[in-house]
Amino acid sequence: MVEVRYFAAIADAVGKAGEHLDLPATATVADLRTALLAAYGADLDPMLKVCAYLVDDELTRDESTPLTARVDVLPPFAGG
């Protein structure tokens, strides 16, 4: 089970701030993206392609990164 937290535009797109997903213990960022596309539709793909993922306090866009118990999905932020 992975706790997924959504921020800013991605939270708006999925309609919630977070959820728990039943993903395998060996799941990666790529597996998370696949699960999110299956749950929310292909329209989410352009946004997911530009998101960063905070896994174990490490910011990554590498799809091979293994997930831990919690991951934050972060779209690009505007402003200063």
CYANA upper distance limits for C-alpha pairs under 8 A (distance plus 0.5 A):
  1 MET  CA     20 HIS  CA      6.87
  1 MET  CA     21 LEU  CA      6.09
  1 MET  CA     22 ASP  CA      5.02
  1 MET  CA     23 LEU  CA      6.23
  1 MET  CA     24 PRO  CA      8.00
  1 MET  CA     25 ALA  CA      8.34
  1 MET  CA     69 ALA  CA      7.39
  2 VAL  CA     20 HIS  CA      5.97
  2 VAL  CA     21 LEU  CA      5.78
  2 VAL  CA     22 ASP  CA      6.92
  2 VAL  CA     23 LEU  CA      7.05
  2 VAL  CA     67 LEU  CA      8.27
  2 VAL  CA     68 THR  CA      7.38
  2 VAL  CA     69 ALA  CA      5.33
  2 VAL  CA     70 ARG  CA      6.03
  2 VAL  CA     71 VAL  CA      7.85
  3 GLU  CA     18 GLY  CA      7.75
  3 GLU  CA     19 GLU  CA      6.41
  3 GLU  CA     20 HIS  CA      4.92
  3 GLU  CA     21 LEU  CA      6.97
  3 GLU  CA     69 ALA  CA      6.54
  3 GLU  CA     70 ARG  CA      5.06
  3 GLU  CA     71 VAL  CA      6.87
  4 VAL  CA     18 GLY  CA      5.90
  4 VAL  CA     19 GLU  CA      5.93
  4 VAL  CA     20 HIS  CA      6.44
  4 VAL  CA     21 LEU  CA      7.66
  4 VAL  CA     70 ARG  CA      6.36
  4 VAL  CA     71 VAL  CA      5.60
  4 VAL  CA     72 ASP  CA      6.31
  4 VAL  CA     73 VAL  CA      7.69
  5 ARG  CA     17 ALA  CA      6.33
  5 ARG  CA     18 GLY  CA      4.62
  5 ARG  CA     19 GLU  CA      7.11
  5 ARG  CA     70 ARG  CA      8.16
  5 ARG  CA     71 VAL  CA      6.87
  5 ARG  CA     72 ASP  CA      5.21
  5 ARG  CA     73 VAL  CA      6.64
  6 TYR  CA     10 ILE  CA      6.44
  6 TYR  CA     11 ALA  CA      5.25
  6 TYR  CA     16 LYS  CA      7.73
  6 TYR  CA     17 ALA  CA      5.48
  6 TYR  CA     18 GLY  CA      5.94
  6 TYR  CA     72 ASP  CA      6.51
  6 TYR  CA     73 VAL  CA      5.58
  6 TYR  CA     74 LEU  CA      7.17
  7 PHE  CA     11 ALA  CA      5.50
  7 PHE  CA     17 ALA  CA      7.07
  7 PHE  CA     72 ASP  CA      8.12
  7 PHE  CA     73 VAL  CA      6.98
  7 PHE  CA     74 LEU  CA      6.19
  7 PHE  CA     75 PRO  CA      7.63
  8 ALA  CA     12 ASP  CA      7.04
  8 ALA  CA     74 LEU  CA      7.97
  8 ALA  CA     75 PRO  CA      7.44
  8 ALA  CA     77 PHE  CA      8.35
  9 ALA  CA     13 ALA  CA      6.62
  9 ALA  CA     75 PRO  CA      7.05
 10 ILE  CA     14 VAL  CA      6.75
 10 ILE  CA     47 MET  CA      7.79
 10 ILE  CA     73 VAL  CA      7.94
 10 ILE  CA     74 LEU  CA      7.77
 10 ILE  CA     75 PRO  CA      6.79
 11 ALA  CA     15 GLY  CA      6.20
 11 ALA  CA     16 LYS  CA      5.84
 11 ALA  CA     17 ALA  CA      5.82
 11 ALA  CA     18 GLY  CA      8.18
 12 ASP  CA     16 LYS  CA      7.25
 13 ALA  CA     44 LEU  CA      7.90
 14 VAL  CA     40 TYR  CA      7.23
 23 LEU  CA     27 ALA  CA      6.68
 23 LEU  CA     31 ASP  CA      8.49
 23 LEU  CA     32 LEU  CA      8.29
 25 ALA  CA     67 LEU  CA      8.46
 26 THR  CA     66 PRO  CA      7.15
 26 THR  CA     67 LEU  CA      7.97
 27 ALA  CA     31 ASP  CA      6.13
 27 ALA  CA     32 LEU  CA      7.67
 27 ALA  CA     66 PRO  CA      6.39
 27 ALA  CA     67 LEU  CA      6.31
 28 THR  CA     32 LEU  CA      6.91
 28 THR  CA     63 GLU  CA      7.00
 28 THR  CA     64 SER  CA      6.07
 28 THR  CA     65 THR  CA      5.79
 28 THR  CA     66 PRO  CA      4.65
 28 THR  CA     67 LEU  CA      5.64
 29 VAL  CA     33 ARG  CA      6.76
 29 VAL  CA     53 TYR  CA      8.15
 29 VAL  CA     62 ASP  CA      7.75
 29 VAL  CA     63 GLU  CA      5.18
 29 VAL  CA     64 SER  CA      6.64
 29 VAL  CA     65 THR  CA      6.20
 29 VAL  CA     66 PRO  CA      6.96
 29 VAL  CA     67 LEU  CA      6.87
 30 ALA  CA     34 THR  CA      6.74
 30 ALA  CA     63 GLU  CA      5.15
 30 ALA  CA     64 SER  CA      6.92
 31 ASP  CA     35 ALA  CA      6.68
 32 LEU  CA     36 LEU  CA      6.64
 33 ARG  CA     37 LEU  CA      6.63
 33 ARG  CA     48 LEU  CA      7.50
 34 THR  CA     38 ALA  CA      6.69
 35 ALA  CA     39 ALA  CA      6.67
 36 LEU  CA     40 TYR  CA      6.33
 36 LEU  CA     41 GLY  CA      8.08
 37 LEU  CA     41 GLY  CA      5.34
 37 LEU  CA     42 ALA  CA      6.04
 37 LEU  CA     44 LEU  CA      6.92
 37 LEU  CA     45 ASP  CA      7.19
 38 ALA  CA     42 ALA  CA      8.13
 40 TYR  CA     44 LEU  CA      7.22
 41 GLY  CA     45 ASP  CA      8.35
 44 LEU  CA     48 LEU  CA      6.76
 45 ASP  CA     49 LYS  CA      6.61
 46 PRO  CA     50 VAL  CA      7.50
 47 MET  CA     51 CYS  CA      6.90
 47 MET  CA     75 PRO  CA      7.62
 48 LEU  CA     75 PRO  CA      8.10
 50 VAL  CA     75 PRO  CA      6.97
 50 VAL  CA     76 PRO  CA      7.38
 51 CYS  CA     61 ARG  CA      7.71
 51 CYS  CA     73 VAL  CA      7.00
 51 CYS  CA     74 LEU  CA      5.79
 51 CYS  CA     75 PRO  CA      4.77
 51 CYS  CA     76 PRO  CA      6.79
 52 ALA  CA     59 LEU  CA      7.00
 52 ALA  CA     60 THR  CA      6.15
 52 ALA  CA     61 ARG  CA      5.58
 52 ALA  CA     73 VAL  CA      6.66
 52 ALA  CA     74 LEU  CA      5.61
 52 ALA  CA     75 PRO  CA      6.78
 52 ALA  CA     76 PRO  CA      8.14
 53 TYR  CA     59 LEU  CA      6.14
 53 TYR  CA     60 THR  CA      5.78
 53 TYR  CA     61 ARG  CA      6.67
 53 TYR  CA     71 VAL  CA      7.01
 53 TYR  CA     72 ASP  CA      6.04
 53 TYR  CA     73 VAL  CA      5.38
 53 TYR  CA     74 LEU  CA      6.47
 54 LEU  CA     58 GLU  CA      5.91
 54 LEU  CA     59 LEU  CA      4.97
 54 LEU  CA     60 THR  CA      6.83
 54 LEU  CA     71 VAL  CA      6.04
 54 LEU  CA     72 ASP  CA      5.44
 54 LEU  CA     73 VAL  CA      7.17
 54 LEU  CA     74 LEU  CA      8.02
 55 VAL  CA     59 LEU  CA      6.94
 55 VAL  CA     60 THR  CA      7.91
 55 VAL  CA     67 LEU  CA      6.93
 55 VAL  CA     68 THR  CA      7.07
 55 VAL  CA     70 ARG  CA      7.32
 55 VAL  CA     71 VAL  CA      5.54
 55 VAL  CA     72 ASP  CA      7.40
 56 ASP  CA     68 THR  CA      7.35
 56 ASP  CA     70 ARG  CA      8.12
 56 ASP  CA     71 VAL  CA      8.09
 60 THR  CA     65 THR  CA      8.14
 67 LEU  CA     71 VAL  CA      7.41
